[in-house]
Amino acid sequence: MIDLVQRPRRLRTSPLLRKMVRETRMDPSSLIYPMFIKEGEKIKEEIPTMPGQYRYSVDQLPRALEEVADAGVTSVMFFGIPGSKDACGSGAYAEDGIVQKAFRKAKETVPELYYIGDVCMCEYTSHGHCGILDGDYVDNDKTLEYLAKIALSQVQAGADMVAPSDMMDGRVAAIREVLDDNGYERVPIMSYAAKYASGFYGPFRDAAGSAPSFGDRKSYQMDYHNRKEALKEVFSDVEEGADIIMIKPAMSYLDIIRETADAIDLPVAAYSVSGEYAMIKAGASLGYVDEDSMICETAVSIYRAGCSILLTYFAKELAKFMKEGRIG
Ligand code: PBG
């Protein structure tokens, strides 16, 4: 036997020991499951680019939410798909808007879950951009008024938390102000603080019918060459009063998650987006990779990078793997 002081394999000799020394710990309460709610009735349609994910009409929602709760997931985020769109996305803040109806129904039928609203305009505007247009440019300051209205209407309909995803400057402050002015000072804001202009959103835009009809989102979402700029975005959202900071997408941005987690004291969330989901589904359906292993390894890598909250379309599967002790 050679004289070795360090034998790292000593801590890998049994499953119980390996579990005891795990450095990354997580449980299902840290998962948020994104869902798509569509105008109409008796709709549960599978999203072609996201097999296993569905668009639901409001009447189908209680059953879907019960499945989420049964799986051990405690929080969901709603995206609305309206029946009609216009230039200023009025469906996003209408009292009988799709997402407002969804919050009311959800709170009434499955009150034990925690409900989050994505605050954005792209699913509701006829041009598919995340704000109000001035020519071809998204007008930042005019958009803020609308985002504040959207956030307020979601909270009035029952949302427990709002999450602005538009990437306009100053929107956290604008939303905080309108919520406080209306007596909702207890409702937290989870800011999509560093959101990159990403090819990984492709399947989502298909799911929500929210692709921009011209141009792209690069004048508001971040350039993926940039790292320091992400911290600038994060710090300004912290100063404006964000309660939780989100980084999006997750898998190609683990460095940003780590730096953010090291730099701030707020909870950090990461959104593993539609393209990340679709890649694993596609690879597994071809038999190239094992689906469950990929779900576990990618999710743990995102937590290991420093987030404590994960938004993912695999939330139900992950809750099961966590409960079984396969991860977590
Ligand atoms: C709305 C929004 C998008 C996503 C979340 N909120 C789409 C986009 O910015 O184009 C993407 C989520 C996903 O890909 O899973 N702005």
Boltz pocket constraint, residues with backbone or C-beta under 6 A from the ligand:
constraints:
  - pocket:
      binder: B
      contacts: [[A, 118], [A, 120], [A, 121], [A, 122], [A, 130], [A, 165], [A, 166], [A, 200], [A, 201], [A, 202], [A, 203], [A, 204], [A, 205], [A, 210], [A, 272], [A, 273], [A, 274], [A, 275]]
      max_distance: 6.0
